[in-house]
């Protein structure tokens, strides 16, 4: 870690810390962001108390309970939070930053699988990342609030220890709370339907303006095997189309990719 | 270790679950009572109920207005409605709800609980009940006789209050009965935890009580009272240590009514040349008489409404407007001094209002059973057919 012990002012944005995850990946993080993880902060402060002058090289803080994919997300969330050492913005700047953050949060949640939320919560809990915990706990609560009892049991891995007649008694007594709740099976079916899309062949469409242009590097002409087929068989707009990648890390390593 | 939803089988520790459940609205928590015995024990625990309530208060979650229709003809019963209202002070559609005690009225409300009362004119006594509309639980208070002082006294009047006692984490109902022939007050307090009435043996340092009911704040009940010298002031009775305090207002205004607004004690006064204006004063620092601050002054000529009957309910989110209840619900803008009626077609014509937030208090109360619930069994069967239809569609695709 960048040792700024001589300079008590921690607001230097170039101060970085290195964190090592459970899968042995190293992350260089700005001190301001890393300090939001109170476990890291505590470790850093404990290190400071010990003989710091002897340390010349950077110290790596180990996080054995956190996977790199999870840490990436927590760090990117931490970066979006108002920094405690930042210069106080005026009201307008604060409002725009708030809006940006809200937009980022919504985008983040859209791409997250509910199971990933649990991993994020347990990592944020270990790191004692208060703002992260607040946000992810609320996101998970929002996710389960309209779900059925069966879904919740499955999600949290809970065994139902009620006798069938006991459970039926609850359902009768509080029938009003069960109204309008999607039964688990329907929820799963809807998810399945959403993932499978059907292509309808519309035929040849005339009069579309502007006419689409095929990129110069795309293949065109006759199919080598059967000259009755013209290439390309199927096209879609866009360039540099990559194959799918996991949600956690995009190909460019940036927060969003187009 | 990123896993998909359907393959999670590892056990999630209870403290993680606890922090997520805290953030849920009460109807979800009621439903999740049957997830497992552990969850039921957690949700029912008084520690969780308190934490959940504190979180609701902080985040204003499940905020709902409960409306009680007034001025209905004697043949029909007054209806009750619940109106969720959002963070930006928008009222959603009013949904009719079932209230088990016919024609009982709103007395006061606190932390998601509404205290209802009914005056039995035949037996000349008031019946009281406490109701949590969001979880559909209620409890009728046991009947408690009035210990009249000696001598035959026919004329007496009972005034009630309902509030929270923070030092005992308990909810209390107070009944003060005053007798007109002599200056005497019979006072009894009901504790929700013990479910019993208790008599308060204390001399009251006043001549008479002028408010119809008390307002509760900071663990004390407050009334407008008349003292022995004929002047009006505010009496505060602390529930925990059973001590009295008298607060005077700063100016020579007449104390017309007492409310709690924005967590502060608030009284409505009027100008000396009655009626030229009404004004509202807030005690910004509780207990400090010098902190009485006038927050708004309403000139009577300027407004088409008769403000004598207006009760301030709450501030808007930015604190610039006050929601007032009178004949209608009105948003009164303090800076522009203009009132705007809340227009919502789903509201009944005339009503009284209570405000609720999501709380699990009275979870051990009696269930409010609505006969219409039987119709919902049919709805459950509809879900099954919807599921089967979806399955058929899926099969067709494969």
Interface residues (C-beta under 8 A of the other chain):
Chain A: X67 X69 X70 X113 X114 X115 X116 X118 X119 X121 X122 X125 X133 X137 X138 X140 X141 X142 X144 X145 X146 X149 X152 X153 X154 X155 X156 X157 X158 X159 X160 X161 X162 X167 X170 X171 X173 X174 X175 X176 X177 X178 X179 X181 X183 X185 X186 X188 X189 X190 X192 X193 X196 X198 X246 X247 X248
Chain B: X1 X2 X3 X4 X5 X6 X7 X8 X9 X10 X11 X12 X16 X17 X19 X20 X21 X22 X23 X24 X25 X27 X28 X30 X31 X32 X33 X34 X35 X36 X37 X38 X39 X136 X367 X370 X373 X376 X377 X379 X380 X383 X384 X386 X387 X390 X391 X393 X394 X397
